[in-house]
Amino acid sequence: MVDKEQAEERRAFWAWAAIEIFRHTGIRIEELQELSHHSIISYRLPSGDVVPLLQIAPSKTDQERLILISPELADVLSAVISRVRDSTGRVPLIPSYDLHEKTWNSPMPLLFQWSISHERRPVSGSMIRKALDETLRASGITDSSGHPLLFQPHDFRRMFITEAILNGLPPHIAQVIAGHRNINTTMGYAAIYPVDALEAHRAFIARRRDLRPAEEYRAVTAEEWQEFLSHFERRKLALGECGRAYGTDCIHEHACVRCPVLIVALDEKPRLEEIRDNLKDRIAEAERERWFGEVEGLSTSLAAAEDKIAQIEAQQEKKQSPIFLGLPSLSQLTARNSEATE
């Protein structure tokens, strides 16, 4: 039997572990209960450094994702694993019941487990909520009206997303970490106000300007502007346009048929076909004369010409093919009819 003091210590420990994991990850309580020893994995960066990650199983409409384990979170997970290990040093395998799916899960080395009457059982969601309430009441924290301040597990998810975005994390990255399919869901969790958004954007622009050389913000001279415009004039070729970047020279010695950055005009297909046929005749002549060096170079040009002809044909076929706009679903038709009758 577990005496009262031991029971209070156990509830206090699991309340502390839940609060720390909630605030460092922003996961749901269902995802917390499904954390197992297998959820802790490692990823090796190209530099050779190993990064610990926490794999979160999806719940509701969220997606499975990986969360970076911070040093603070690593300490919490280490304490939990040390507590649940048995005499052999392993985390015991226990089954759990999925309240949403109404099915029993296979035995797993769950992190949130404890011993009740000498039997290993998962820490239930109601037990986690009760332990949170007891811990917050014992802390003496009150709201503006003087009542005890209580948190639901989901409140930590809102605080995690809000704090992450306010500290500069891009919303689309916060969306991935939270596992939301829609970024509007993520922004609905974040308590961001228009003034905060304006100030954050102004600070972002100021940081970007500080990082860039001051010379890049000076006025452009007439000569520089003319050079910029003339670059695009020089990109016009007989077969189309050159797609090389501004300020770069041709690295193919103007062998445009072979060049992968040549943007061929659709109306230049007949000219390309003439080039292809001419290359075939020149290859046949070189083979007769045994000019094997010429055969190799001309074959490369022939393959490039045929590839560009194939690109033009694919573009023409795409332009001439019908575009499927889709059919409205029954729910969409019903919604339109209901709006029309209102």
Steps between C-alpha positions, in 0.01 A plus 500: 500500500603857432462739792366852469841665488621271224178557301545878523861468389400290198229743392738795548765331284264422214350848519850649472590268211176579314536877545861499381428284194186701416680834512809381309311319222143633474362147452149385590425290807415201275844531339662528841342174613625324183864604549720193528867416527489447123391864452852623581710472185819659367584673171851545367567833327726524193761653733502177702324643806222287649173678585242339735141512375163415652262318265138596562222262394209691340173566679172642365580663161861576591791346314787288625806717550842530661584754771851604594587398855644798687741448793220585745265247339778241495536532879127441548491196270807360673333534840183330372693209347703453817180486704312244286788257441466161666768300684651388166548859384231477232178697457219242546263427210136572591179513292289815484141576403428760229191692609446650152549182297339279770774240457787356704849587380781246492735499802747787476772643728281798593671779692192602698443180698496409867441205728158452661455195724821354357362536145646732236234730354502814281455834676147598399397837361271566795790431736721747314230770517443434871872518574522831307213648703658392831839643405357834389290534815803423714700769316260770622488674161177697455337698221403869511187421700691307765378154400746211455644503149443163333629378164370235268761290313397669175584843644870409490465434125368853446776650713767299315386618155454862613842516664669338199352746250558803723867398530548504124408148386333527155131399515543231231774337710277518809231330289733208429605468866138510619396249232219715359390446141382859464707802602181683598458245779848583625434874492173439686703358789747789502393808695649744250362852471533748208744719692720197574494399134598850381779535753634152424498573126678833549761333719545227238559757223746688722695181570513416131630849417769472768621174350522633145786728384407868503609535136208286388254769612655787303332649193569322170699703245384547142790290370413211732136513398590501132732202553216316673261563210757410234558164670149391405552624144809279470296199616295502178619222271399353165331200666343687795651654811796420725402429860835574660503718810567873487866592497621156387670412173427210269694193613415290194676721244160581347428136410134576564354173377692311769439757776247393768403861580383575144130592510381392153212691341207283392504638144865393456414130471546492117845657537596243765381220274726637222792505744421142604487375141821685415673344802392153386649564154826630649522196731455266202772688311737487798442129539581442134820704531579334834512833685410339831571815702247689288246217541515526880455878508223500238316220681494710817351791307246268333381365836460856632305608189264202527446572869403861429264392223337261746461788749326715237265216405414441865420871549286508184312188608440649842363822351265314266377242754176571689529608863287311752347753736340239724139432594331650805425257778148431626564706814612798289189478280277477806668804657452704182133406472439587865668839456289571192174428684580712805 
